[in-house]
Amino acid sequence: MFLILLTYKQPIEVVDEYLVAHREYLEQCYQKDYLVVSGPRNPRTGGVLISQLTDRAQLDEVLKHDPFSIYQIAKYEVIEFTPVKYHKDFAAFIA
């Protein structure tokens, strides 16, 4: 799995201009089963995504289509991890 931390590189006013497109992109990722969860950081300095993909190259390909990536709104830190303990309701997302 991957934890993806987004950090905004642009002022929040610019982020907001691309927010609808970014959320539409995320919805497409959910439809394709690429993501488990997503949401903004608090305070609003970026966002957090969790992906159940297991192939880093595939994840990189997916992320490059995010409007936040295309228009250089955010930088991405990708952290790969192997879940060894998790809530029983989360088991369906573990490969």
C-alpha positions as CSV (number, residue, x, y, z in Angstrom):
1,M,0.0,0.0,0.0
2,F,1.0,3.6,-0.3
3,L,0.5,6.7,1.8
4,I,0.7,9.8,-0.3
5,L,1.2,13.2,1.3
6,L,0.4,16.2,-0.8
7,T,1.8,19.6,0.2
8,Y,0.5,22.7,-1.5
9,K,3.1,24.7,-3.5
10,Q,0.6,27.4,-4.4
11,P,-1.5,29.8,-2.4
12,I,-4.8,28.4,-1.2
13,E,-6.6,30.7,-3.7
14,V,-4.9,28.9,-6.5
15,V,-5.5,25.5,-4.9
16,D,-9.2,26.3,-4.8
17,E,-9.3,27.1,-8.5
18,Y,-8.3,23.4,-9.2
19,L,-10.2,21.7,-6.3
20,V,-13.2,20.6,-8.4
21,A,-11.0,19.1,-11.1
22,H,-8.9,17.4,-8.4
23,R,-11.9,15.9,-6.7
24,E,-13.3,14.7,-10.1
25,Y,-9.9,13.0,-10.7
26,L,-10.1,11.4,-7.2
27,E,-13.6,10.1,-8.0
28,Q,-12.2,8.4,-11.1
29,C,-9.5,6.8,-8.9
30,Y,-12.1,5.5,-6.6
31,Q,-14.1,4.0,-9.5
32,K,-11.0,2.2,-10.6
33,D,-10.2,0.9,-7.1
34,Y,-6.9,2.9,-6.9
35,L,-7.7,4.7,-3.6
36,V,-9.0,3.7,-0.1
37,V,-9.3,7.1,1.4
38,S,-8.5,10.8,0.8
39,G,-8.9,14.1,2.4
40,P,-7.4,17.5,3.2
41,R,-4.8,18.0,5.9
42,N,-5.7,20.0,9.0
43,P,-4.5,22.8,8.9
44,R,-5.1,23.0,5.1
45,T,-1.6,22.7,3.8
46,G,-2.2,19.8,1.5
47,G,-3.9,16.4,1.5
48,V,-3.5,12.7,2.3
49,L,-4.3,9.7,0.1
50,I,-4.1,6.0,0.8
51,S,-3.8,3.7,-2.1
52,Q,-4.1,-0.1,-2.1
53,L,-2.1,-0.4,-5.3
54,T,1.0,-2.5,-5.0
55,D,3.0,-1.4,-8.0
56,R,4.9,1.9,-7.5
57,A,5.2,2.5,-11.3
58,Q,1.4,2.1,-11.7
59,L,0.8,4.6,-8.8
60,D,3.2,7.1,-10.3
61,E,1.4,6.8,-13.6
62,V,-2.0,7.4,-11.9
63,L,-0.7,10.4,-9.9
64,K,0.7,12.2,-12.9
65,H,-2.9,12.7,-14.2
66,D,-4.0,14.6,-11.1
67,P,-4.7,18.2,-11.9
68,F,-2.7,19.1,-8.8
69,S,0.3,17.4,-10.4
70,I,-0.4,18.6,-14.0
71,Y,-0.6,22.3,-12.9
72,Q,2.1,22.0,-10.2
73,I,-0.3,22.8,-7.4
74,A,1.1,20.3,-4.9
75,K,4.2,18.1,-4.4
76,Y,3.8,14.4,-3.6
77,E,5.6,12.4,-1.0
78,V,4.9,8.7,-1.6
79,I,5.5,6.3,1.3
80,E,5.2,2.6,0.6
81,F,4.3,0.4,3.6
82,T,3.1,-3.1,4.3
83,P,0.1,-3.3,6.6
84,V,0.5,-6.1,9.1
85,K,-2.2,-5.1,11.6
86,Y,-5.6,-3.6,10.6
87,H,-9.2,-3.4,11.6
88,K,-11.3,-6.3,10.3
89,D,-13.4,-4.0,8.1
90,F,-10.2,-2.8,6.4
91,A,-9.2,-6.4,5.3
92,A,-10.8,-6.1,1.9
93,F,-8.2,-3.4,0.9
94,I,-5.2,-5.5,1.9
95,A,-3.7,-7.3,-1.1
